[in-house]
Amino acid sequence: MLCAAACTRSNRSWVDRVEVDAFEGGEVISLSEEQLHAQLVAKLEAAKFLVASDGKKPPADAKPWRVKLGAGLTEPDIEHHTAFVAVVLEVRHTGDAEPFSLDSRRQVKAPQANEVESMQNAIRDALDEALGLVVRESAALISLDGANDVTLVGKLKDADPAVRDASVRLLVRRQHKAALPVLLGRLTGDDLNALRGAIGLLVELRAPEAVNPLVEAASQRGLEFQREVVFAIGAIGGDDAEAYLDLVVSGHEDPLVRASAEQALAELRARKSKQKSPQGEPR
C-alpha cells in the first residue's frame, strides 16, 4: 500500500502548512485559488496525511512537512481543441533549505462536440489527475524518506510508478548512482516534459556518465532543446562535458546554440578553476 509507512509513522505524515503559491488561468474553469487549496487539502488527507487545522495538534514526535503548490492552465485553443495544464508541488521538512519538487504537465485534448463545455470539463479532469499524481508521489516520497539505500534501490522496480519515481528522487538527493540507469532510460522517450524532468535530476546527480547520452538525446531534437541540454551538460561537468561544449562553440551551425554553449563552458571552467584553487589562496 502506497502510504503504509506514512500511515503508521506520524512524524513522517504531519503537514503543518499547505499553501497555493501561484495559480494562473483559474478563470478558464471558474476555479478560485481557495477552491484549489481545498482540493489539495482533500487529496492530502485522502493520501493519509495529517493536515494541520483547527482542533488538530501535531504528534509529540512530529517533524512537520510543508507543502506548496503552483498550478497553471492555458487559455483553450478552441480551433484545435487543446489546452495545457501544469502542476508543481514542493514538499519539504520545516526548516530544510531544499524542497523536493514534483511536477505533472500535460496537454489536454477535448472532443469537438460542445467545444467550450467539453474543453472546460477536460481541463478540470486533467487538473484533478495531475494534482492526484503529485500528491501520490509526495506520499510515497515521505513514506520512503527514512529508508536506507538498499530499500530504495529495491523500490526502483516497484509496481507503483509513484514509488519508483520517489525512490529515484531520494537516491538522486543522496547522490547514489543506482538512479543513473533509470534516468538514462528516460532520455529516449517522446514526452519532452518527462525528458526535461529526467535531465533536471541528472544535473542534480552530477554523474559524468550522463554526458554522452545527453549529447545523443540532444542530437535527435530541435535547437531549443539543444540549447537547454548544453547548460545541463555544463552543470554536470567533467572532461567529456568540456570537450563537447568546446566542439559546439567552435562548430555548431546555430548561433544561439553556440552562444549558450559558450556561456555554459565559461561557467564550467570557472567552477573547475575554483575547485582547483586552494581555499583562501589567491589564484
N, C-alpha and C positions, 0 to 999 in steps of 0.2 A: 504493500500500500504506500502511495507516494508520501504521505505525511506521517508515516508511522513514527519516525524518530521525533519529528516536531511535535506530534500529539502527546508523546509521553515525556518529553523533556521541556518543561515550561520555560526554562531560561532561554530556549532557542526559538520560541514562537511568540514571545511577547512583543507587541508593536506599540511604542509609546507615542508615535507621531505618524499620521498619514496626511499627505498634502498633495494637492494638484498644483504643480509649479507653473504649468502652462497648458492652455487648451485653445487651440486655434481651429476655427471652422465649425464650432458647435452649432451655429445658427443654421447650417446646412440641414441638420436633422432635428432642430429645435431642442437641443440638449444643452443645459447650462453647466457651468463648472461645478456648481453644488450638486447637481444630479450625477455628474460623472464621479465626483468624490464619493457619493453614496453607493454607486455601482462598485467602485473599487473596494470600499469597506465591506460590502456584502460578499464580494468574491474572496477577500482575505479571510473573512470569518467562515465561509464555506470550505476554505482550504485548511481550517482548524487553527488559524492564527488567533491569538488573544489580542484584540484591538482595544487600546485604552479609550475609555469613555466614562461618562458619569456613572458612579457606582462600582466601577471596576478598579481594582488595585493590582499592581504587579506582584507576582510571586516574590518571596523574600530573596530567592537566588537569581532573579531575573537579570539578564544582560540585554537591555532593550535593543530592538531594531527600529530603524526609521525608514519609512517608505515615501518616495517622492515620484510623482507621475507627470510625464509630459505627453501630450497627445495632439495630433493634428489631422484634420480632414481637408481634402482639397475640394474646391467647387466642382460639382459633377460636370463632366463633358457629355451633355445630353446627346449630341450627334453620334458619339462613339459608345455611349452607354458605359462610361468608365469613371472611376474616381480613385483616390488613393488615401489609405489610412495608415498612420504611423503611431506607434505607442512605444514609449521608452519608460521603463520602471527602474528606478535606482533604489537599491536596498543597502543599508549599512548599519553596523553597530553604532550606537550612540557614542560619539567621541572619536570614532575612526575617521581618518582623513580620506581614504579612497573607498567609494562605493562600488558595488557590483552593478553594472548597467545591463539590463535585459531589454531587448527590443524586439518588436514584431512589426513588420512593414508589409503591406500587401496592396495589390491593385484590385479594385472592386469592379466586377462585371455584372451588369443587370440585364434582365430580359427587355426586349423592346416595347412590350405592351405596357401602357400606363407609365410612360418613361419616368416622370418625376417621382411618383409614389414608389415605384419599384426600385428606383435608384436609392431613394432615402432608406427604404427597408433593407436594401443590400448593404448600404453603408453602416446602418445600425448593427446588422448581423456581423459584419466584418470587425467593427469596433469591439463588440462583445466577445468575439472569438479571439481577437488579438489581446484584449485585456485578460481573458481567462488563461491564455497561453503564458503570458509573462508572470502571472500570479502563480500558476502551477510550477513554473521553473523556479521562482523565488522560494516556494515552499520546499522544493527538492534541494535547492542550494542551502537553505537554512538547516534542513534536516541533516545534511551531509557536512556541515561546516566543521564539526569536530572530528570527522572521520580521519583515520590515518591514510597514508598514501596507498597502501596495499588495497584497502577497501575502495578507494576512489578509482584506482586502476581497474578493479573488477567491475565497477559500476559503468565503465565505458561501454560495456556490452549489455547493459540493462535493456529490458523490453520497452521501458518507458522513455521516449525521447527527451522528456523534461529532465529525467535523472541523468541521462547521458550528457546532455548539454551542461547541467550543473556540475557534473564531475569534471568535464573539460575545463570549465571556468575556474574551478578550485585548484586543479592541477596547474593551470597556467599561472594563477596567483602565487603558487608555491614554486614556480619555475621548474616544474617537473616535466621532463622530456617525453613522458608517456602520452602527453596530449598532442605531441607533434604529428604522428601519423594520422590521427583523426582530422586535424586541421588541414593537413596537406591534401587529404582525400576530398575535402570540401572545395578545393580550388578548381575542380573540374566541373562543378555544377553550373547550371544556366541562370540561377537566381542571383542577380547582381547584389541584392541586399544581403542575402546569406553569404555571398562571397566577400563582401566588404566586412561583414561581421567576423569571418574567419581571418581576414587579413589583420583586423584590429587585434585579435587575440595573438596572432603570430608576432606582431610588433611587441606586444606585452611580454611574450615568451622570450623574445630576443634570441632565437635559435638561428645561427648562421646557415644551418642546413635548409632553411626555408627559402633562401635567396634564389637559387636556381629554379625551383618550382614556381616561385612568384614571377620570375622572368618569363617562364613558359606561359603562365596564365595571362600575363600582360600582352604577350605577342599575339594572342588569339582574340583580343578585344580592341575596342576603339581607343582613340587618342586620349579622351578624357579619363578613361580608366588607366591608361598607361601613365598619365601624369600623377594619378593617385598612388600607383604602385611604386614609382621611383622614390617618393617620400617614405613609403613603408620600408623599402629596401635600405634607404639611407638610415632610417631609425634603427633597423636591426643591426646593421654594421657588419664588419668583417672584411676579409680580403676579397671575397667574391663580390660583395656589395660594392666595394670601392672600384674594382675593376669594371663592373657593369656600368656604374654611373659615369665613369671616365669615358667609356665607349659611347654612351648615349650623348654625352656632352660634345664629343668630338665628331659624331657622325649621324645623329638621328635627323630625319628629314623634316620633322615638325619643330618650329622654333619654340613653341610653348613647352613641348616635352623637353627640349634641350635646356631651356631656362629652368624648368622645375628640377631637372637632374643636376644642373649646376648648383642650385641652391641646396639641394639635398646633399651633394658631395661636399660642399663647403661646410655644412653643419656636421657631417660625419667626420671630416678631417679636423675640425676644431675640437670636437669631442675626443677624438683619438689623441690629439696633441695634449689636451688637458689631462687625460688619463696617464700619459707617459711622464708628465712633468711631476717631480717630487712635490708633495704638498707643502705649500708655503714658500717654495723656492722659485724665484722668477725665472721665466724661460728666456 
